[in-house]
Amino acid sequence: MATIAAIIASTHHPFYLRATTATGDDRPPFADEWQAKIEAFRETLTRARPDVLVMVGSDHFHQLWLDNMPQFLIGKAPFYDANYYNEEREFGLPRMKLRGHEDLSAHLLRGGIDAGFDLAFSNELRVDHSITCPIITLRPQADLPIVPVYTNIFAPPMPQPRRFAELGRAIRALVESWPSDQRVAIIGTGHLSLELGGPRQFGPHGPDPEFDRKAVGWIASSDLDAALAEVSLDSLWQPGNATHGFMDFMLMMGVAGDNAKADYADSLDLFHTMEAYFTWYPEGEAGGGEGGAGGAEGWAGGAEGWAGGAEGWAGGAEGWAGGAEGWAGGAEGWAGGAEGWAGGASRKAAP
Ligand SMILES: [Fe+2]
C-alpha cells in the first residue's frame, strides 16, 4: 500500500514569489525573513521524498462559478494548466503546466464516493494559486504529478466545517489503502483571518490577530474538537469575509488525525494575512531519509519553465508578453498586435 510521506498545511500568500524575487528598492523589508522561513518549510517536504502530491485547495472563482459550483471536486486529468491572467498580472505568478496522476485520482474518486462523499470530478481543470503557491514554495521544480482536490470555501451555501474534517479523514484512509508503492504527500492550503475587497483588507496584519493566534494553536495540535466547538459557517464571517478558507485547514487537520501534534510549525505575521506552515510525518521524521533540493529540472529556464522557456511565461512562444500569442505586442495581442484591439492593422476606429 502507498505510504503517506508527509502531511502539510499552509497558507498560500500569492505575493511570495514577487516579494522574494524583487531586488534593490523593490524588495520589501520582510522578504529575507519570509524567504528563509519558506526555504526551511520546503525542506520538510524535500526530506519526505514524495512521488506524488495530493493538493487540497479552493478555486478563487477562476474556473468554478455560480453557474455550477461543486462543493468538493477532484481533478482526474493527465495534465493541469495552471494560473490565470489576473494572477500573472497582480501577483507575478507564472503560467505552469502540472502533470496529473490519473490512477490516484480514480482511486480517491471511487473510494470517496463509496465512503459517502458525492464528489464532483473534472477532466479539464485549470488550477489556480491555491494549488500553485504551495508548488512554488514547497516544490519549485514542479516535477511531481498532482491530484487536485478543490473545496468550496467561497460560495454559500458551503458544506459544514465538520464535513471538511470528515473529508480529510477519508482522504487519508483512501491514500493509505491505495495499492501502490508510491510515497504520497498530502498538501493543503487555506486561509487564516482574511478579508478580500473589504475595509480590513490591507492592514499591517491579518484582520483578526486573535483568531489567527487561536487558529495556529488548533492546527499545530490538530485540535479538531476545539476548532469545531468555536467555528461555524456563521462565525467565520467575523474574522474577515474570506475566513471560510480556514475550513481547508480543518480538512488538513482531519488528514493529520485528531490531536496529532505537528512535527513542524511556524508562522509569520505579515500584511494582509498571517502566514502559517505545518508538517506532520505519519511514519516518523526518520522515514523521510535524505532529501535533495534543486534538481536538474528546475523551474527556471527549463524547456517548459516559467521564465524564458519554450512555453514560458515571459518571452516564450506562447508567452504572456511579447510572444506570438502574447497579451501585449504579439501577433494576436489585444494591444498593438496585427489583430489587436487598439492600434492593430484591423482596428476599426483608427484615427
Ligand atoms: Fe486564497
Residues whose N, C-alpha, C, O or C-beta is under 5 A from the ligand:
A	BS01	LIG	none
